[in-house]
Amino acid sequence: MRTKQFTQIPLRVHSLLTGIPIRTLERVELPGGRERMTLQEVSDVVGFGGEVTMKVGPITKALFWLRTLIGRVLRWDEVPELIAPLSYVSRLTEDDISQSIVTPGKAAGISHILYQFEHEMLGEIINRTVHCFWVMATECTPNGYVLWFAVYVKKLNWFTPIYMTLISPMLKWIIYPSMLEGIRRRWVEAFPLDPYSSQFREAGT
């Protein structure tokens, strides 16, 4: 049901990543907020951009640190020779490029941002283990917003299925829940719910 809802939203990612399976799909309710918020504004509040850092628990921080250490030791992540031929930045259309509010291919941590529109962002991660994409998109609702977070995984080599099998339990049970809880916490801190307030917008405005 959730996947059907997501695929019915008119997003560029659906046509760009045709044939690549969705590995993770999360839907986060964000009640309240300001009217007509862009994805960038929502991201700044919850910690995906700007000056705010997303809050995660100590276990998640430790896992991120461990993955970074292993990647450095095994030289998984410094792969400019793979990024150039494999990146989907070459598949963007002129309209994609002109509409993006960031330069396509801009580095952002371990990712490269392929595009960022008013309500949709697509990032790409390429290393020696996996070629994956992550998407954030926002929808306006009568009560506030919905934030969608999706991860697509494309097989890179023989090690990709093994790697995903090893890390999937940590992603599913520790890392993603911690990230989503951090998103909700930041949002509520920024926009405390008023039980006496009325719905402030119609869906789609």
Secondary structure, DSSP 8 states (H G I E B T S, - for coil): -HHHHHHTS--THHHHTTT--EEEEEEEEEE---TT--HHHHHHHHTSSTT------HHHHHHHHHHHHHHHHHT-S--HHHHHHH-GGGG--HHHHHH-SS-TTEEETTEEEEEE-SSEEEEEEE-SS-EEEEEEEEEEETTEEEEEEEEEEE--STHHHHHHHHHHHHIIIIIHHHHHHHHHHHHHHHS---TT------TT-
